[in-house]
Amino acid sequence: MSFSNTDTGSKSADPYTAKNIQDPSLKEKVEDLVAFVDRAKFCMMTTKTNDGLLASRCMALAAKEGNGVDFIFHANSESGKTNDLDANPDVNLGFLNNSGEWASISGYASVETDRAMVHKYYSPALKAWIGDLGDGKHDGGPDDPRVVVIKVKSQTVQYATARKTAIGGAIEFAKGVITGEAPQVNKLRHLSEEELQQARGT
């Protein structure tokens, strides 16, 4: 089933996508994705709540695994997102910067309580977010049971990074406004589940 609101005959109904979509080597796609995510650093993580609604929260990327295509975040085990993930592990990560570059990553999330993993990715800055309750146990440190790791294993990825500099992109966009021709400004790319498995080396 698909939605359509018009018939454009033999012409592409979505010339922007047609002009900007790319399918370079897997290596290039992964390297560009990893570079963009590292620059963006923050994303919105969308989960599904117990009543079936979608909820998004800002998350800071802590680390990457799987040769850069799986993502690690810190969390407080007592927060609402861990409840959501316990009921439904499906998530979407939305990275965006002020140049309009973006990445949408669909995947499965797991809440990892293993202390070795928490120690591996722990950052002292977490104390400010988790807080020290003064009981000698819940101190915001790496052995505080509230400090957990959320690991997102990517299932599919779509992203767009700039093809040109900001000035070059603005010129291309302005030409498009004048001529009606879709601007060639981004590198639109897709990574399938099979490609992500290859990227992990598994």
Number of C-alpha atoms within 10 A of each C-alpha: 3 3 5 7 5 7 9 9 7 6 8 12 13 10 14 16 16 13 17 17 16 15 12 11 8 14 12 11 20 21 13 16 23 17 12 21 22 15 12 18 15 18 22 17 20 19 26 20 16 13 7 10 8 12 15 16 11 13 18 15 16 17 16 18 13 16 14 18 24 21 21 21 18 22 21 20 19 13 10 12 22 20 16 21 20 12 13 17 16 18 24 23 24 21 22 22 16 7 11 10 17 22 23 18 25 21 20 17 24 17 20 18 15 12 17 12 13 21 15 10 16 20 13 9 10 16 15 9 10 19 14 15 10 9 7 9 13 17 18 23 21 22 17 18 18 20 25 26 25 22 20 26 22 23 21 18 22 16 22 23 21 18 14 15 11 12 9 13 18 14 15 17 18 13 14 14 12 8 10 10 14 18 21 20 22 21 21 23 20 21 22 13 15 10 18 23 15 14 18 13 9 7
